[in-house]
Amino acid sequence: MSDYVAKRFAGKPLRQPPYSFRDVPRCERDLSKSTLQEVKERDHFTDAIAEMVLLCNEATRRQNVRQNSKQSSKPLSLEYIADRIDVDDPIFGYFVRTASPPEDKNRFHDPNNSAAKWKEGMLQGFAVVTTFTNWQRTFRWDSMHEAATSYDDDKLSEQIVSGERLYDQDGSLSEALEATVRCGDPWNEGIVWPRIAEVSLLGGLGCGRALLSLVIEKLEHSAPSNSQNYEYLVLQATDNSVPFYESMGFIRVGCISEDENFEKKEKEEKKISSDDDDASVDSNTPVAQVVVKEETETVTKAEVVKAENNDKATAKEAKGSSKGDTDEPKSEIVSSALDIYVTKKAWELLPDIAKQLKVSMWDILFLNQYTVPGISKGCRLKRNTSLFYPSERAKYDAISNVRRNKKGKSSATQWFFARENDTPKQLAKRFKVKCRDLVDANIGGLPDLQSSSRLMEGTKLQVSNFDAKTDKYFPYCHWTFPDDTVETSEPSYMMAKKLNR
């Protein structure tokens, strides 16, 4: 069994509310009969976990009654709510509680019995906000990739094609999200995206719109800092909540990950092949061993920390090898594409450096807050100080719509929307690829595709990276961790909105 399976330890008992949620009245739209509490302390959320779970259950029950249905999205579970409150960092949000009895008795779900049981302080809604963080090192925002929607059922696919459900069709929003800076350890604190905020928990009895509006307003007016400079707001939507979030300006955005087990299987196959080759070599024949470092966007800790730490790492490695295998926890720093700037003179100022490099000063602060102790907006840097800053490669590699890949610098798989009567043969010539390769790459989604087939306007085709194995990609499953498998996870319906800052 994996050493990284989540384990819940005993904590303080959940604080049970002294009221029934069937007696909680629905909020007034302007919250006139309620109190709004801004919450900044984790303990306050922890104390309200039981109320939050019961509110979600009640909201689902009332929705089923209104729709005369027994089938709906599952309410947020105790485990998920407790995990988010325990792990989210930073964490802030709002509570809405009853302040005075509503004048309209119909705001009670059961007017005959609930009015007499009304209490001040009943929870009517909550919102929890954090910085978007993921624990999948191969995660990518990419609405164009076919894997992003590969698990959609026929009904949802038709709704997206018809426009009934809003989707980032041309990939422009996912491209903007993917181009933002990120850095972190997927085995520990996670990969943090300081420009993207997330509504991790939202529930309400008639106050969801008011709460989400408050969250958006606060984020749009929040001051930037070393750890956050929000430009986008994302969330994971349930089936029933999608129309509500669309009415608030959110649209579905695609995101994908690679199947880690797929890579392990390939490595095992290569190892078997290598063992077979080694068997043919005489045991007395010396064999040269060459270690090749694959080119990735994964930054090891030895590359992130200063060079002086290399000696310590080497000594630690030697010590570990002398004792045999160790059970040290895994650690790996993953980031967006980075470059390094070295100060040329003493007392350089960070705002001047950011202006010279044409990048955000806050991105530099975020990327170097652990490698340059004491770094701040106004500090003066010593000569030969090394600073990480966002590379232009991050912007290029975020592009997956070939129409915007005008300079041809993106390493991402490119997709193209055909015009009426385009043929694969014409497109192969246009993009300078082999027609047979283009047809083979797209025949899975277009079974009758031939080189001379005339395409309908809007047909999406893959036009690059034909050697990439498409079955290694799958739609992203939010709140999963490096040791989670594809089979045990459920794809997430991620939605996003650009903030007005």
C-alpha positions in Angstrom: 0.0 0.0 0.0 1.2 3.5 -0.8 2.8 5.6 1.9 0.9 8.5 0.7 -2.7 7.3 1.3 -4.6 10.1 3.1 -5.3 9.3 6.8 -7.8 11.1 8.9 -6.6 11.5 12.5 -8.9 12.1 15.5 -9.6 15.8 16.1 -12.0 17.6 18.3 -15.6 16.5 18.1 -17.8 18.2 15.6 -19.9 21.0 17.1 -23.5 20.0 16.5 -26.0 22.9 15.9 -28.8 23.3 18.5 -31.4 23.5 15.7 -32.7 21.5 12.8 -31.9 22.7 9.3 -35.4 22.0 8.2 -36.4 25.0 10.3 -33.8 27.4 8.7 -35.6 30.0 6.5 -34.4 30.9 3.1 -32.5 34.2 2.9 -33.8 37.5 1.6 -32.0 38.4 -1.6 -30.6 41.5 0.0 -29.7 39.6 3.2 -31.9 42.1 5.1 -33.0 39.6 7.8 -29.5 38.0 8.1 -26.0 38.9 9.4 -22.9 38.6 7.2 -19.7 37.5 8.9 -16.3 37.7 7.2 -14.2 34.7 8.3 -10.4 34.8 8.3 -9.5 32.2 10.9 -9.4 28.5 10.1 -10.7 27.6 13.5 -14.0 29.4 12.8 -14.5 27.2 9.7 -13.6 24.1 11.7 -16.1 24.8 14.4 -18.8 25.1 11.7 -18.1 21.9 9.7 -21.1 20.1 11.0 -23.4 23.0 10.1 -21.9 23.3 6.7 -22.5 19.6 6.0 -26.1 19.7 7.2 -26.8 22.9 5.2 -25.6 21.1 2.0 -27.8 18.1 2.7 -30.8 20.4 3.4 -30.2 22.5 0.2 -30.1 19.2 -1.8 -33.3 17.9 -0.2 -35.2 21.2 -0.9 -34.0 21.2 -4.5 -35.3 17.6 -4.9 -38.7 18.6 -3.4 -39.0 21.6 -5.8 -38.1 19.5 -8.8 -40.2 16.6 -7.6 -37.1 14.4 -8.2 -35.1 11.9 -6.2 -32.1 12.3 -8.5 -29.6 15.2 -8.2 -26.0 15.9 -7.6 -24.7 14.6 -4.3 -24.2 17.2 -1.6 -20.7 18.1 -0.4 -19.5 15.3 1.9 -18.1 15.6 5.4 -14.7 14.3 4.2 -14.4 16.8 1.4 -15.4 19.8 3.5 -13.1 18.8 6.3 -10.2 18.2 3.9 -10.6 21.6 2.3 -10.8 23.4 5.6 -7.8 21.5 6.8 -5.6 22.0 3.7 -6.7 25.2 2.0 -4.0 27.9 2.5 -4.7 30.8 2.6 -8.3 30.5 3.6 -11.0 33.1 4.0 -14.7 33.5 3.3 -18.1 34.4 4.7 -21.0 33.0 6.8 -24.6 34.2 6.6 -26.7 33.6 9.7 -30.2 34.5 10.7 -30.7 37.8 12.5 -34.4 38.4 12.7 -37.5 36.3 11.7 -38.6 36.8 8.1 -41.9 38.6 7.7 -42.9 36.3 4.8 -43.7 32.9 6.4 -43.2 31.3 2.9 -39.5 31.7 3.3 -39.7 28.8 5.8 -39.7 25.4 4.1 -42.5 24.3 6.5 -44.3 27.5 7.4 -46.6 25.7 9.9 -43.9 24.3 12.1 -40.6 26.1 11.4 -41.6 29.6 12.3 -42.0 28.7 15.9 -38.6 27.0 16.0 -36.7 29.9 14.5 -33.4 30.9 16.3 -31.0 33.7 15.9 -27.6 32.5 14.4 -28.9 29.7 12.2 -26.4 29.1 9.3 -28.0 30.1 6.0 -24.9 30.1 3.8 -21.2 29.9 3.5 -18.3 30.6 1.1 -14.7 29.5 1.4 -12.0 30.9 -0.8 -8.3 30.0 -1.3 -5.5 30.1 -3.9 -5.9 27.4 -6.6 -3.5 24.5 -5.9 -3.2 21.1 -7.5 -1.2 18.0 -6.7 -0.8 16.6 -10.3 2.6 17.5 -11.8 1.3 17.0 -15.3 -1.7 19.2 -14.9 -2.5 21.6 -17.7 -5.2 24.0 -18.5 -6.2 23.1 -22.1 -9.7 23.5 -23.5 -8.6 22.5 -27.0 -7.3 19.0 -26.1 -9.7 16.3 -26.9 -9.0 14.6 -23.6 -10.5 17.5 -21.7 -14.1 16.5 -22.7 -13.5 12.8 -23.5 -15.5 11.6 -20.5 -18.6 13.8 -21.3 -21.8 11.9 -21.9 -23.8 12.4 -25.2 -26.2 14.8 -23.6 -23.5 17.2 -22.3 -21.6 16.9 -25.6 -24.7 18.0 -27.5 -25.3 20.9 -25.0 -21.8 22.2 -25.6 -22.0 21.9 -29.4 -25.4 23.7 -29.4 -24.2 26.4 -27.0 -26.7 25.5 -24.3 -23.7 25.0 -22.0 -20.9 27.6 -22.1 -17.5 26.3 -22.9 -14.1 27.8 -23.7 -14.4 26.7 -27.3 -11.3 28.5 -28.8 -9.1 27.8 -25.8 -8.4 31.5 -25.1 -9.3 31.3 -21.4 -7.4 28.1 -20.7 -4.4 29.6 -22.5 -4.5 32.6 -20.2 -4.7 30.4 -17.1 -1.9 28.1 -18.3 0.4 31.0 -19.0 0.2 32.2 -15.3 3.1 31.5 -12.9 3.0 28.5 -10.6 5.4 26.6 -8.4 5.3 24.0 -5.6 5.8 20.4 -4.5 3.0 18.0 -5.6 4.1 15.6 -2.8 3.7 18.2 -0.1 2.1 21.6 -0.2 1.1 21.3 -3.8 1.7 23.4 -6.9 0.4 26.9 -6.1 -1.0 29.2 -8.7 -0.9 32.7 -7.1 -2.8 34.5 -9.9 -5.8 32.1 -9.6 -8.2 32.1 -6.7 -10.6 29.3 -6.1 -14.0 29.1 -4.5 -13.4 25.8 -2.7 -16.8 25.6 -0.9 -20.1 27.3 -1.5 -23.5 26.5 0.0 -26.6 28.5 0.7 -30.3 28.6 1.2 -31.2 31.5 -1.0 -27.9 33.5 -0.6 -25.5 31.8 -3.0 -25.6 34.7 -5.5 -25.0 37.3 -2.8 -22.1 35.3 -1.4 -20.4 34.7 -4.7 -20.9 38.4 -5.6 -19.1 39.4 -2.4 -16.3 37.0 -3.1 -15.7 38.4 -6.6 -15.9 42.0 -5.3 -13.3 41.3 -2.5 -10.9 39.5 -4.9 -11.2 42.3 -7.5 -10.2 44.9 -4.8 -7.6 42.8 -2.9 -4.1 44.1 -2.8 -1.3 41.9 -4.4 1.3 40.3 -2.2 4.2 37.8 -2.3 1.8 34.9 -2.3 -1.2 36.1 -4.3 -2.1 38.4 -7.1 -5.4 37.2 -8.3 -6.5 37.7 -11.9 -8.9 34.7 -12.3 -11.4 32.9 -10.2 -12.1 29.1 -10.7 -14.3 26.5 -9.1 -15.5 22.9 -9.4 -19.2 22.8 -10.3 -21.8 20.1 -9.8 -24.3 19.3 -12.5 -27.1 21.2 -10.8 -25.0 24.3 -10.1 -23.7 24.8 -13.7 -26.5 27.1 -14.8 -26.1 29.2 -11.7 -22.4 29.7 -12.2 -22.9 30.5 -15.9 -25.3 33.3 -14.8 -22.5 34.7 -12.7 -20.1 34.9 -15.7 -18.3 31.6 -15.3 -17.7 29.3 -18.3 -16.4 25.7 -18.4 -12.7 25.5 -19.0 -10.8 22.3 -20.0 -7.9 20.8 -18.1 -6.0 17.6 -18.5 -3.4 15.4 -16.8 -1.3 12.5 -17.8 -1.9 9.0 -16.5 1.1 8.4 -14.3 0.5 4.6 -14.5 0.9 4.9 -18.3 4.4 6.2 -17.8 5.2 3.4 -15.3 4.1 0.8 -17.7 6.3 2.2 -20.5 9.3 2.3 -18.1 8.7 -1.3 -17.1 8.5 -2.3 -20.8 11.7 -0.5 -21.5 13.4 -2.1 -18.5 12.3 -5.6 -19.7 13.7 -4.8 -23.2 16.9 -3.4 -21.6 17.3 -6.6 -19.5 17.0 -8.7 -22.6 19.7 -6.7 -24.3 22.0 -6.9 -21.2 21.6 -10.7 -21.2 23.4 -10.9 -24.5 26.5 -9.1 -23.2 29.3 -11.1 -21.7 29.4 -10.6 -17.9 33.1 -9.8 -18.0 32.7 -7.1 -20.6 32.7 -3.6 -19.0 29.6 -1.6 -20.0 29.6 2.2 -20.0 26.7 3.7 -18.1 25.3 7.0 -19.4 22.8 9.0 -17.4 20.6 11.2 -19.5 18.5 14.0 -18.0 15.2 14.4 -19.7 14.1 17.9 -20.7 11.1 18.8 -18.6 9.6 21.8 -16.9 10.2 20.1 -13.5 12.7 22.1 -11.4 14.5 20.0 -8.9 15.2 21.4 -5.4 18.9 21.4 -6.2 18.1 23.8 -9.0 15.8 26.0 -7.0 17.9 26.5 -3.9 21.2 28.2 -3.9 24.3 26.4 -5.1 25.7 26.3 -1.6 23.1 23.7 -0.7 24.4 21.3 -3.3 27.2 20.2 -0.9 24.7 19.4 1.8 22.5 17.4 -0.7 25.6 15.5 -1.9 26.6 14.7 1.6 23.1 13.6 2.5 22.9 11.4 -0.6 26.3 9.8 0.2 25.2 9.1 3.8 21.9 7.5 2.6 23.7 5.3 0.1 26.1 4.0 2.8 23.1 2.9 4.9 21.2 1.4 2.0 17.7 2.5 0.9 15.9 5.1 3.0 12.2 5.8 3.4 12.6 9.5 3.0 9.3 11.2 1.8 9.2 12.2 -1.9 9.8 15.8 -2.8 9.8 17.5 -6.2 9.5 21.1 -7.2 7.3 21.7 -10.3 7.0 25.2 -11.9 6.0 27.1 -15.0 8.9 27.8 -17.4 11.5 30.0 -15.7 14.6 32.0 -16.5 17.3 33.3 -14.1 18.4 36.9 -13.7 21.6 37.7 -11.9 22.0 41.2 -10.5 24.9 43.0 -12.1 25.5 45.5 -9.4 24.9 46.0 -5.7 21.6 47.5 -4.3 19.4 46.8 -7.4 15.7 47.4 -6.7 13.1 44.8 -7.5 10.7 47.1 -9.3 13.5 48.2 -11.6 14.4 44.6 -12.3 10.8 43.7 -13.1 10.4 46.7 -15.4 13.6 45.7 -17.2 12.5 42.1 -17.6 8.9 43.1 -18.5 7.4 40.8 -15.9 5.3 41.3 -12.8 7.3 42.2 -9.7 4.8 40.0 -7.7 5.7 37.0 -9.8 9.4 37.5 -9.0 8.5 37.8 -5.3 6.4 34.6 -5.3 9.1 32.6 -7.1 11.9 33.7 -4.9 10.3 34.0 -1.4 12.1 30.8 -0.2 15.3 31.0 -2.2 16.1 34.7 -1.3 15.3 35.2 2.4 13.9 38.5 3.2 13.1 39.5 -0.3 10.4 42.2 -0.5 9.1 45.0 -2.7 11.5 47.6 -1.3 14.6 45.6 -0.6 17.9 46.3 -2.2 19.7 43.2 -3.6 23.3 42.3 -3.4 25.4 41.9 -6.5 25.3 38.4 -8.1 22.0 37.6 -6.5 20.2 35.0 -8.6 16.4 35.5 -9.2 13.9 33.2 -10.9 11.4 35.0 -13.2 8.7 33.8 -15.6 10.1 32.8 -19.0 8.4 33.9 -22.2 8.3 30.1 -23.0 5.4 29.8 -20.6 3.2 32.1 -22.8 4.1 30.3 -26.0 3.7 26.8 -24.6 0.2 27.7 -23.2 -1.1 28.1 -26.8 -2.9 25.0 -28.2 -5.0 26.8 -30.8 -2.9 26.8 -34.0 -4.5 30.1 -35.1 -2.9 31.9 -32.2 0.4 30.0 -32.6 1.6 32.5 -35.2 5.3 32.3 -34.3 5.1 28.5 -34.2 7.0 28.4 -30.8 4.5 26.4 -28.8 5.5 22.9 -27.9 1.9 22.0 -27.0 -0.3 19.8 -29.2 -2.0 22.1 -31.7 -5.6 22.0 -32.8 -7.4 23.6 -35.7 -11.1 24.3 -36.5 -11.7 23.4 -40.2 -13.5 25.7 -42.6 -16.3 24.5 -44.7 -15.1 21.9 -47.3 -11.5 21.8 -46.0 -9.8 18.4 -46.7 -7.1 16.7 -44.6 -4.9 16.8 -47.7 -5.2 20.6 -47.9 -4.6 21.0 -44.1 -1.5 18.7 -44.2 0.0 20.9 -46.9 -0.9 24.0 -44.9 0.7 22.8 -41.7 3.6 21.0 -43.4 2.8 17.6 -42.0 2.2 14.2 -43.7 -1.4 13.7 -44.7 -1.3 10.0 -43.5 -0.2 11.2 -40.0 -2.9 13.8 -39.8 -5.6 11.3 -40.8 -4.3 8.6 -38.4 -4.2 11.2 -35.5 -7.9 12.2 -36.0 -9.5 9.0 -37.2 -10.5 8.0 -33.7 -12.9 10.9 -33.4 -13.8 10.9 -37.1 -14.0 7.2 -38.1 -14.6 7.7 -41.8 -11.9 10.3 -42.3 -9.9 10.1 -45.5 -7.4 12.4 -47.2 -10.0 13.7 -49.6 -12.9 14.0 -47.0 -14.6 17.3 -47.1 -15.0 18.7 -43.6 -17.8 20.6 -42.0 -17.0 24.1 -40.7 -15.9 23.9 -37.1 -14.6 20.3 -37.2 -11.7 20.2 -34.8 -8.5 18.4 -35.8 -5.1 17.7 -34.2 -2.4 19.1 -36.5 0.8 18.5 -34.5 2.6 16.1 -32.1 1.3 13.1 -33.9 3.8 10.9 -32.1 2.2 11.7 -28.7 0.2 8.9 -27.2 -3.3 10.3 -26.8 -4.5 7.5 -24.4 -2.1 8.7 -21.7 -4.1 11.9 -21.2 -7.4 12.1 -19.3 -9.6 14.9 -18.0 -8.4 16.5 -14.8 -9.8 15.2 -11.5 -9.7 18.0 -8.9 -8.5 17.4 -5.4 -6.6 14.3 -6.3 -3.0 13.5 -5.3 0.1 12.0 -7.0 -0.7 8.4 -5.8 -4.4 8.5 -6.9 -5.2 6.4 -10.0 -7.4 7.3 -13.0 -9.7 4.5 -12.2 -10.5 5.8 -8.6 -11.0 9.4 -9.6 -13.9 11.3 -11.2 -13.3 14.1 -13.8 -14.2 17.6 -12.6 -16.3 20.2 -14.3 -14.0 23.2 -13.8 -15.3 26.7 -14.5 -13.4 30.0 -14.6 -14.0 33.7 -14.8 -11.5 36.6 -15.4 -11.6 39.1 -12.6 -12.1 42.8 -13.4 -8.9 44.3 -11.9 
